[in-house]
Amino acid sequence: MSILVDSSTRLIVQGITGREGSFHTKRMLEYGTNVVAGVTPGKGGQTVEGIPVFNSVEEAVKETEANAAVLFVPPQRTLDAILEQIAAGVKLVITIAEGVPVKDMRTLYHLNRAHKELMIVGPNSFGVISPGKGKAGFMDHSIYSEGPVGLMSRSATNSYETVNEMTKNGIGQSTCVGVGGDVIPGTSFVKLLPMFEQDEQTKAIVLIGEIGGTDEETAASYIKNHMKKPVIAYIAGRHAPKGKVMGHAGAIVGADGAGSAEAKIDILTAAGVRIADSPAQIVELLKQVL
């Protein structure tokens, strides 16, 4: 098994005729992902890598029975693109764009929480991959391997480094999810944790967080009260100066220390989470719990 993406996924690529959309459509097809449709307004009737292009999501879903989407559209058009997916009945929407306007993500944040069946992953996400089953995103799939560890991360780079170390040490992954690093994420750690807990393939979970926001603190409360599977966490940004934005839009530590790596590590530790000092140490901790 896996979560979010598997052999039953019928994927739409919104923005398929653009440079990034067409390139990563080819890569997803090479990996075996069941890409069934592309959407670009005004370019319906074309094909990209043999995939039919439609003018609207509604038309694509009607003709192909698509049930998931990955968006390669600019941040300013992300809100409209996601609303079009929701209106057409698509329940899993993965958003790659970085820097989606906060006011737009505020709208999507509340939609995502009001509709339990809806899953908006991102923005600023590398996508979702279930090794051996399929991927929806832009990650280099050559470093992934099928196995028992579920991974969710706010940082693409730290995720890649961790997965690479895991695979080199013979530890594969069930599903890896790029939660994204923008100020307001569509999907949080706490929405993914129960899915990993219920997934038969997943035996342990890796949480890669970073400074800023409160997702790690919320996840800690859920882990303490509901999780039975072991959780290992790595928090990036331990040496970031307070009050300074670091890279990702959401990675900011308040002058009072709120959102700091130390605060997140303390509350996760109190919840029973094993804390790693580096991606390499994540592997060592995984060897202890698997």
C-alpha positions as CSV (number, residue, x, y, z in Angstrom):
1,M,0.0,0.0,0.0
2,S,0.9,3.7,0.1
3,I,-0.8,7.0,0.7
4,L,-2.1,9.5,-1.8
5,V,-0.5,8.1,-5.0
6,D,-0.6,4.5,-6.3
7,S,-1.5,2.5,-9.4
8,S,-5.1,3.7,-9.3
9,T,-4.1,7.3,-9.6
10,R,-5.3,8.9,-12.9
11,L,-3.3,12.1,-13.0
12,I,-4.0,15.5,-14.7
13,V,-1.0,17.8,-15.4
14,Q,-2.4,21.4,-15.3
15,G,0.0,23.6,-17.3
16,I,1.2,20.6,-19.4
17,T,2.2,22.7,-22.4
18,G,4.6,24.8,-20.5
19,R,8.3,24.1,-20.3
20,E,8.2,22.6,-16.8
21,G,4.9,20.9,-17.3
22,S,5.9,19.1,-20.5
23,F,9.4,18.1,-19.2
24,H,8.1,16.6,-15.9
25,T,5.2,14.9,-17.7
26,K,7.8,13.0,-19.7
27,R,9.7,12.1,-16.5
28,M,6.5,11.0,-14.7
29,L,5.5,8.8,-17.6
30,E,9.0,7.3,-17.6
31,Y,8.5,6.4,-14.0
32,G,5.2,4.7,-14.8
33,T,2.8,7.3,-13.4
34,N,-0.7,7.0,-15.0
35,V,-0.9,10.5,-16.5
36,V,-4.2,10.6,-18.4
37,A,-4.7,14.2,-19.3
38,G,-3.2,17.7,-19.5
39,V,-5.0,21.0,-19.2
40,T,-4.0,24.4,-20.8
41,P,-6.8,26.8,-21.7
42,G,-6.8,27.5,-25.5
43,K,-4.6,24.5,-26.3
44,G,-7.2,21.8,-26.2
45,G,-6.9,19.1,-28.9
46,Q,-3.1,19.0,-28.8
47,T,-1.0,16.2,-27.3
48,V,2.1,16.3,-25.1
49,E,4.1,13.1,-24.9
50,G,1.0,11.4,-26.3
51,I,-1.2,12.8,-23.5
52,P,-4.4,14.6,-24.7
53,V,-4.6,18.3,-23.7
54,F,-8.0,19.8,-22.7
55,N,-9.1,23.4,-22.4
56,S,-10.6,22.8,-18.9
57,V,-10.3,20.5,-16.0
58,E,-14.0,19.8,-16.2
59,E,-13.6,18.5,-19.7
60,A,-10.5,16.5,-18.8
61,V,-12.2,14.7,-15.9
62,K,-15.3,14.0,-17.9
63,E,-13.2,12.4,-20.7
64,T,-10.5,10.6,-18.7
65,E,-12.0,10.0,-15.2
66,A,-9.0,11.7,-13.7
67,N,-8.9,11.7,-9.9
68,A,-5.7,13.6,-9.0
69,A,-3.8,16.6,-10.4
70,V,-0.3,18.2,-10.2
71,L,-0.1,21.9,-11.1
72,F,2.7,23.5,-13.0
73,V,1.1,26.9,-13.1
74,P,2.4,30.4,-11.9
75,P,1.7,31.3,-8.3
76,Q,-0.7,34.1,-9.3
77,R,-2.9,31.6,-11.1
78,T,-2.8,28.8,-8.5
79,L,-6.0,29.8,-6.6
80,D,-8.1,29.7,-9.8
81,A,-6.4,26.5,-10.9
82,I,-7.1,24.7,-7.6
83,L,-10.7,26.0,-7.5
84,E,-11.2,24.6,-11.0
85,Q,-9.9,21.2,-9.8
86,I,-12.2,21.2,-6.8
87,A,-15.2,22.2,-8.9
88,A,-14.5,19.2,-11.2
89,G,-14.4,16.8,-8.3
90,V,-10.6,16.2,-8.0
91,K,-9.8,15.3,-4.4
92,L,-5.9,15.3,-4.6
93,V,-4.3,18.5,-5.9
94,I,-0.5,18.9,-5.7
95,T,0.8,22.5,-6.1
96,I,4.4,23.0,-7.2
97,A,4.5,26.9,-7.4
98,E,6.4,28.8,-4.7
99,G,5.2,32.2,-3.5
100,V,1.4,31.8,-3.9
101,P,-0.2,35.0,-2.5
102,V,-1.0,34.6,1.2
103,K,-4.5,35.8,0.7
104,D,-5.1,33.1,-1.9
105,M,-3.6,30.4,0.4
106,R,-5.8,31.6,3.3
107,T,-8.8,30.8,1.1
108,L,-7.4,27.4,0.2
109,Y,-6.4,26.7,3.8
110,H,-10.0,26.9,5.0
111,L,-11.3,24.9,2.1
112,N,-8.8,22.2,2.8
113,R,-9.9,21.9,6.4
114,A,-13.6,22.3,5.7
115,H,-13.6,19.3,3.3
116,K,-12.1,16.2,4.9
117,E,-11.9,14.3,1.6
118,L,-9.9,17.1,-0.1
119,M,-6.1,17.1,0.0
120,I,-4.2,20.1,-1.3
121,V,-0.5,19.4,-1.1
122,G,1.8,22.5,-1.3
123,P,2.4,25.1,-2.5
124,N,6.1,25.1,-2.8
125,S,6.0,21.3,-2.9
126,F,8.3,18.8,-4.7
127,G,5.3,16.6,-5.0
128,V,4.3,13.1,-3.9
129,I,6.1,9.8,-4.7
130,S,5.3,6.2,-3.7
131,P,8.3,4.4,-5.0
132,G,7.5,1.6,-7.4
133,K,3.9,2.9,-7.8
134,G,4.0,6.4,-9.2
135,K,5.0,10.0,-8.6
136,A,3.3,13.4,-9.1
137,G,6.0,16.1,-9.0
138,F,9.5,17.0,-10.0
139,M,11.7,15.0,-7.7
140,D,14.6,12.9,-9.1
141,H,13.0,9.5,-8.7
142,S,16.3,7.6,-9.2
143,I,17.2,8.1,-5.5
144,Y,14.0,6.5,-4.1
145,S,13.4,2.9,-3.3
146,E,10.3,1.0,-2.1
147,G,10.1,0.2,1.6
148,P,8.6,0.7,5.0
149,V,9.2,4.4,5.8
150,G,6.8,7.2,5.3
151,L,8.4,10.7,4.9
152,M,6.9,14.1,5.0
153,S,8.9,17.3,4.6
154,R,8.8,21.0,4.4
155,S,12.2,21.1,2.7
156,A,12.9,19.5,-0.6
157,T,16.7,19.6,-0.2
158,N,16.7,18.0,3.2
159,S,14.2,15.4,2.0
160,Y,16.4,14.4,-1.0
161,E,19.5,14.1,1.3
162,T,17.6,12.0,3.7
163,V,16.1,9.7,1.1
164,N,19.4,9.3,-0.6
165,E,21.0,8.2,2.8
166,M,18.1,5.9,3.4
167,T,18.3,4.2,0.0
168,K,22.1,3.8,0.3
169,N,21.6,2.0,3.6
170,G,18.9,-0.3,2.2
171,I,15.9,1.5,3.8
172,G,13.1,2.2,1.3
173,Q,10.1,4.5,1.5
174,S,6.4,3.9,1.3
175,T,5.4,7.4,0.4
176,C,7.3,10.7,0.5
177,V,5.2,14.0,0.6
178,G,6.5,17.5,0.0
179,V,4.4,19.5,2.4
180,G,6.0,22.7,1.1
181,G,7.7,25.7,2.8
182,D,5.4,28.6,2.1
183,V,3.8,30.6,5.0
184,I,0.4,28.8,4.7
185,P,0.6,25.2,3.6
186,G,-2.4,23.4,2.1
187,T,-1.8,20.2,3.9
188,S,-0.1,20.0,7.3
189,F,1.8,17.2,9.0
190,V,-1.2,16.4,11.2
191,K,-3.4,15.6,8.2
192,L,-0.8,13.1,6.9
193,L,0.0,11.4,10.2
194,P,-3.2,9.4,10.5
195,M,-2.8,8.3,6.9
196,F,0.6,6.9,7.6
197,E,-0.6,5.3,10.8
198,Q,-3.3,3.4,8.9
199,D,-1.0,2.5,6.0
200,E,0.0,-1.2,6.2
201,Q,3.3,-0.7,4.3
202,T,4.5,2.2,6.6
203,K,6.3,0.9,9.7
204,A,8.0,4.2,10.7
205,I,7.6,7.9,9.9
206,V,10.1,10.6,9.3
207,L,9.1,14.2,9.8
208,I,11.4,16.9,8.4
209,G,10.5,20.3,9.7
210,E,12.1,23.7,9.8
211,I,11.9,26.9,11.7
212,G,8.8,29.1,11.5
213,G,5.1,28.3,11.7
214,T,3.5,25.9,14.1
215,D,3.0,22.7,12.1
216,E,5.6,20.7,14.1
217,E,4.0,21.8,17.4
218,T,0.6,20.7,16.2
219,A,2.0,17.4,14.9
220,A,3.6,16.8,18.3
221,S,0.3,17.0,20.1
222,Y,-1.3,14.5,17.6
223,I,1.7,12.2,17.9
224,K,1.6,12.1,21.7
225,N,-2.1,11.3,21.7
226,H,-2.7,9.1,18.7
227,M,0.4,7.7,17.0
228,K,1.5,4.1,17.7
229,K,4.2,3.9,15.0
230,P,7.6,5.4,15.7
231,V,8.2,9.0,14.5
232,I,11.7,10.4,13.9
233,A,12.1,14.1,13.3
234,Y,14.8,16.4,12.0
235,I,14.3,20.2,12.3
236,A,16.4,22.3,10.0
237,G,17.5,25.8,10.9
238,R,19.0,25.4,14.4
239,H,21.6,28.1,13.8
240,A,19.3,30.6,12.1
241,P,19.4,34.0,13.8
242,K,16.1,35.1,15.5
243,G,13.9,37.6,13.6
244,K,15.4,36.8,10.2
245,V,13.6,35.2,7.2
246,M,15.6,32.2,5.9
247,G,14.9,31.1,2.4
248,H,11.4,29.6,2.5
249,A,8.6,32.2,3.0
250,G,7.4,30.5,6.2
251,A,10.9,30.1,7.8
252,I,11.0,32.9,10.3
253,V,11.8,32.8,14.0
254,G,10.2,35.4,16.2
255,A,12.3,37.6,18.5
256,D,10.8,35.8,21.4
257,G,12.0,32.4,20.1
258,A,8.6,31.3,18.8
259,G,8.9,28.9,15.9
260,S,12.6,28.2,16.7
261,A,14.2,24.9,16.1
262,E,14.8,24.6,19.9
263,A,11.2,25.1,20.7
264,K,10.0,22.6,18.1
265,I,12.6,20.0,19.2
266,D,11.5,20.4,22.9
267,I,7.9,19.8,22.2
268,L,8.5,16.9,19.8
269,T,10.8,15.2,22.3
270,A,8.2,15.6,25.0
271,A,5.7,13.8,22.6
272,G,8.0,10.8,22.3
273,V,9.5,11.7,19.0
274,R,13.1,10.7,18.4
275,I,15.2,13.7,17.2
276,A,18.0,13.5,14.7
277,D,20.8,16.0,14.4
278,S,21.3,15.3,10.7
279,P,19.8,13.4,7.8
280,A,22.5,10.8,8.3
281,Q,21.4,10.3,11.9
282,I,17.8,9.8,10.7
283,V,19.1,6.6,9.1
284,E,20.7,5.4,12.3
285,L,17.5,6.0,14.3
286,L,15.5,4.2,11.7
287,K,17.7,1.2,12.0
288,Q,16.8,1.1,15.7
289,V,13.1,1.1,15.2
290,L,12.6,-1.0,12.1
